[in-house]
Amino acid sequence: MPYPTPRPPAPNGPGRCPRCLQEVLWCLTAANRVPLAVDTDRDNAGNQAVRQDHTGRWLTRQLTKERPTPENDEHLHMPHIKSCPVPAPRGARTPAPRIRHGVRPVRWQR
């Protein structure tokens, strides 16, 4: 195959959390189209304004000082990472140290 296979689409719509298996709503962030899991229940204390566009995709944006309230057909939801009972793994993996055996001589050193 001369071309690489296309990347699968981002999860969107109702689904499950991969860690705790609770039902969540997968939305694409307005800023950079990254999938974000939000709780399915509406929450007035939430900071994510969630809406569904005309194509059926779920979109979310974080409330900011410039736009502090939900607009038109948006509803407030809480990000699932705040309420997930299974915490994310702590810390990143440290890569194995590279072993340096020697330095390749440049042409004038040969």
C-alpha positions as CSV (number, residue, x, y, z in Angstrom):
1,M,0.0,0.0,0.0
2,P,1.7,3.2,-1.1
3,Y,-0.1,5.5,1.3
4,P,-0.3,5.2,5.1
5,T,-3.7,4.1,6.4
6,P,-5.8,7.1,7.6
7,R,-6.0,7.7,11.3
8,P,-9.2,6.5,12.9
9,P,-11.7,9.3,13.7
10,A,-11.7,10.8,17.2
11,P,-14.3,9.3,19.5
12,N,-17.4,11.4,19.5
13,G,-20.8,11.1,21.2
14,P,-21.8,8.7,23.9
15,G,-19.2,6.2,25.0
16,R,-17.3,4.8,28.0
17,C,-14.3,5.9,29.9
18,P,-11.4,3.5,29.1
19,R,-10.3,3.5,32.8
20,C,-13.4,3.3,34.9
21,L,-15.9,2.2,32.2
22,Q,-18.5,4.8,33.2
23,E,-20.7,6.3,30.5
24,V,-19.3,9.6,29.2
25,L,-19.9,11.9,26.3
26,W,-16.9,12.3,24.0
27,C,-16.6,15.8,22.6
28,L,-14.1,17.6,20.4
29,T,-12.6,20.7,21.9
30,A,-13.2,23.9,20.0
31,A,-9.6,25.1,20.3
32,N,-7.7,22.2,18.7
33,R,-10.2,19.4,18.0
34,V,-8.8,17.0,20.7
35,P,-11.3,14.5,22.1
36,L,-12.4,15.2,25.7
37,A,-14.6,13.1,27.9
38,V,-17.3,14.9,29.9
39,D,-19.9,13.5,32.3
40,T,-23.2,12.8,30.7
41,D,-25.2,14.6,33.4
42,R,-25.5,18.4,33.1
43,D,-23.8,20.3,36.0
44,N,-24.2,24.0,36.7
45,A,-20.8,23.9,38.4
46,G,-19.1,22.6,35.3
47,N,-16.7,24.6,33.2
48,Q,-17.3,23.0,29.8
49,A,-20.0,24.4,27.4
50,V,-21.2,21.4,25.3
51,R,-23.3,21.6,22.2
52,Q,-24.1,19.4,19.2
53,D,-23.6,20.9,15.7
54,H,-25.8,20.3,12.7
55,T,-23.7,17.3,11.6
56,G,-24.2,15.5,14.9
57,R,-20.7,16.1,16.3
58,W,-20.4,17.0,19.9
59,L,-18.3,20.0,20.5
60,T,-17.1,21.6,23.8
61,R,-15.3,24.8,24.8
62,Q,-14.0,25.9,28.1
63,L,-15.6,28.9,29.8
64,T,-13.3,31.9,29.7
65,K,-13.4,35.5,31.0
66,E,-14.4,36.7,27.5
67,R,-17.2,34.1,27.3
68,P,-18.1,33.1,30.9
69,T,-21.6,31.7,30.2
70,P,-23.1,29.1,27.9
71,E,-24.5,30.5,24.7
72,N,-27.5,29.5,22.5
73,D,-27.8,25.7,22.7
74,E,-24.9,25.0,24.9
75,H,-25.2,23.2,28.3
76,L,-22.7,23.0,31.2
77,H,-21.0,19.7,31.9
78,M,-18.1,18.7,34.1
79,P,-15.0,17.1,32.6
80,H,-14.9,13.4,33.4
81,I,-11.3,13.5,34.5
82,K,-12.4,15.4,37.6
83,S,-14.9,12.7,38.7
84,C,-13.2,9.6,37.4
85,P,-12.8,7.2,40.3
86,V,-9.7,5.5,38.7
87,P,-6.9,8.1,38.8
88,A,-4.5,8.6,35.9
89,P,-1.1,6.9,36.3
90,R,1.3,9.1,38.2
91,G,4.4,10.4,36.4
92,A,5.7,9.7,33.0
93,R,8.0,6.8,32.2
94,T,11.6,7.6,32.2
95,P,13.3,6.4,29.1
96,A,16.2,4.0,29.4
97,P,19.5,5.9,29.4
98,R,21.4,5.8,26.2
99,I,24.7,4.1,26.4
100,R,27.5,5.9,24.6
101,H,30.2,3.4,23.5
102,G,32.4,5.9,21.7
103,V,32.6,8.8,19.4
104,R,32.7,8.3,15.6
105,P,35.9,10.2,14.4
106,V,35.5,12.9,11.9
107,R,37.4,12.7,8.6
108,W,40.5,14.7,9.7
109,Q,40.9,12.5,12.8
110,R,41.3,9.2,10.8
